[in-house]
Amino acid sequence: MTETLHMGDATIVHGDARELLASREFPLADLLVSDPPYRLTSGGPSGLMGGIFDPANYDNSGEIVTTIEFDEWLARAFLALKPDADAYFFLNDKNVVPFWLVASDAGFRWHNLLAWKKPNAVANRWYMKNAEFVIYAFKGKAKQINDCSAAQIISAPNPNGTSHPNEKPVGLLQVYIENSSEPGDLVIDPFLGSGSTAIAALRSGRRFLGFECEREWFDIAAGRISREADSPALPL
């Protein structure tokens, strides 16, 4: 059973994005910005390294299976966008290629590989990891970004809005939103999390639509968005 809340220019839905995107009950979006679930890697079995390079302290091998696969939602997300819309997808290094194989089959076309340069690095035996990657893609006809001086790699502080393990900096999200949409446009995020993309969209003067299946994060996002919009969360 889904629940829909409206707060100013933001609408969020508690439910599974796979089902909600397929329902086609929502307006087509002008832009997609999301940090989707993906397969993670865990520490390997080697006991040869110690200290910060102990296998328990870094991600480099093994596999943890996510409950949502790329091919379960990407084609539906493509259809949820208007013609000639842009899309930004946050991924770690090991998921860039697997993700793109599915995204291209869904119809997305490649623009660029962007990166968020983090202020600190994660220990690793094959170069310290201090970046998260962003696939910048598009649907239909390519269009230039609004600020062509924007750099491929952007430094941004770690977010501190909530305890969500994958929260992204609102300022970084604003750069992408403001470069690939216009005021009043609709931004969609199939995986709302703690609501950072919604906050960035509202601060950029855009409308927002997001989905979140986990009750805890839906409620946290609703609180953040309600405060940002200075509007109570009203059921639809």
Residue pairs with C-beta under 8 A, 6 or more apart in sequence:
1 15
2 13
2 14
2 15
2 20
3 13
3 14
3 15
3 218
3 235
4 11
4 12
4 13
4 14
4 235
4 236
5 11
5 12
5 13
5 14
5 222
5 233
5 234
5 235
5 236
6 233
6 234
6 235
6 236
7 222
7 225
7 226
7 229
7 231
7 232
7 233
7 234
8 202
8 229
8 230
8 231
9 201
9 202
9 206
9 207
9 208
9 229
10 198
10 201
10 202
10 207
10 208
10 209
10 210
10 225
10 229
11 208
11 209
11 210
11 236
12 192
12 195
12 198
12 208
12 209
12 210
12 211
12 212
12 218
12 221
12 222
12 225
13 20
13 209
13 210
13 211
13 212
14 212
14 213
14 215
14 218
15 211
15 212
15 213
16 211
16 213
17 68
17 73
17 76
17 77
17 190
17 191
17 211
17 213
18 68
18 72
18 73
18 76
20 26
20 190
20 211
21 73
21 76
21 77
21 79
21 80
21 190
21 211
22 76
24 79
24 80
26 80
26 209
27 186
27 209
28 80
28 81
28 82
28 186
29 80
29 81
29 82
29 85
29 186
29 187
29 188
29 209
30 81
30 82
30 85
30 181
30 182
30 185
30 186
30 187
31 81
31 85
31 86
31 87
31 88
31 177
31 180
31 181
31 185
31 186
31 187
31 188
31 206
32 77
32 80
32 81
32 85
32 86
32 87
32 88
32 89
32 187
32 188
32 189
32 190
33 87
33 88
33 173
33 176
33 177
33 187
33 188
33 189
33 197
33 200
33 201
34 88
34 89
34 90
34 188
34 189
34 190
34 191
34 197
35 89
35 90
35 166
35 168
35 191
35 193
35 197
36 68
36 70
36 73
36 89
36 90
36 91
36 99
36 190
36 191
37 66
37 67
37 68
37 191
38 66
38 70
38 91
38 92
38 95
38 98
38 99
39 63
39 64
39 65
39 66
39 94
39 95
39 98
40 59
40 63
40 64
40 66
40 92
41 59
41 60
41 61
41 62
41 63
41 64
41 94
42 59
42 61
42 62
42 63
42 64
43 54
43 55
43 56
43 57
43 58
43 59
43 60
43 61
43 62
44 55
44 60
44 61
44 62
45 55
45 61
46 55
47 55
49 55
49 125
52 58
52 123
53 123
53 124
53 125
57 123
58 122
58 123
58 124
58 125
58 129
59 122
59 124
59 129
60 124
60 125
60 126
70 98
70 99
70 102
70 103
71 102
71 105
73 190
74 102
74 103
74 106
74 108
75 105
75 106
75 107
77 87
77 106
77 188
77 190
78 106
78 107
78 108
78 139
80 188
80 190
81 87
81 139
81 188
82 139
83 139
83 140
83 141
84 138
84 139
84 140
84 141
84 143
85 138
85 139
85 140
86 111
86 136
86 137
86 138
86 139
86 143
86 180
86 181
87 108
87 136
87 137
87 138
87 139
88 114
88 134
88 135
88 136
88 137
88 176
88 180
89 99
89 103
89 134
89 135
89 137
90 116
90 132
90 133
90 134
90 168
91 99
91 132
91 133
91 134
91 135
92 132
92 133
93 129
93 131
93 133
96 113
96 133
96 135
99 135
100 110
100 135
103 135
103 137
104 110
107 139
108 137
108 138
108 139
109 137
109 138
109 139
109 142
110 135
110 137
111 136
111 137
111 138
111 142
112 136
112 152
113 133
113 134
113 135
113 136
113 152
114 133
114 134
114 135
114 136
114 152
114 153
114 154
114 176
115 131
115 132
115 133
115 134
115 152
115 153
115 154
116 131
116 132
116 133
116 134
116 153
116 154
116 155
116 156
116 168
116 169
116 172
117 130
117 131
117 153
117 154
117 155
117 156
118 130
118 131
118 132
118 156
118 158
119 155
119 157
119 158
120 130
120 158
121 128
121 129
121 130
122 128
122 129
122 130
131 153
134 176
136 176
145 179
145 180
146 178
146 179
146 180
147 178
147 179
150 175
150 179
154 172
154 175
156 169
156 171
156 172
157 169
158 169
159 167
159 168
159 169
159 170
159 196
161 167
161 170
161 194
161 196
161 199
161 224
162 194
162 220
162 224
164 193
164 194
164 217
164 220
166 193
167 193
167 194
167 196
168 196
168 197
169 196
170 196
170 199
170 200
170 203
171 200
173 196
173 197
173 199
173 200
173 201
174 200
174 203
174 204
177 187
177 197
177 200
177 201
177 204
177 206
178 204
181 187
181 204
181 206
183 204
183 205
183 206
184 205
184 206
184 207
185 206
185 207
186 206
186 207
186 208
186 209
187 197
187 201
187 206
187 207
187 208
187 209
188 208
188 209
188 210
189 197
189 198
189 208
189 209
189 210
189 211
190 210
190 211
191 211
191 212
192 198
192 210
192 211
192 212
192 217
192 218
192 221
193 212
193 217
193 221
194 217
194 220
194 221
194 224
195 210
195 220
195 221
195 222
195 224
195 225
197 208
197 210
198 208
198 210
198 221
198 224
198 225
198 228
199 224
199 225
199 228
201 207
201 208
202 208
202 225
202 228
202 229
203 228
208 225
210 221
212 218
212 221
222 233
223 233
225 233
226 232
226 233
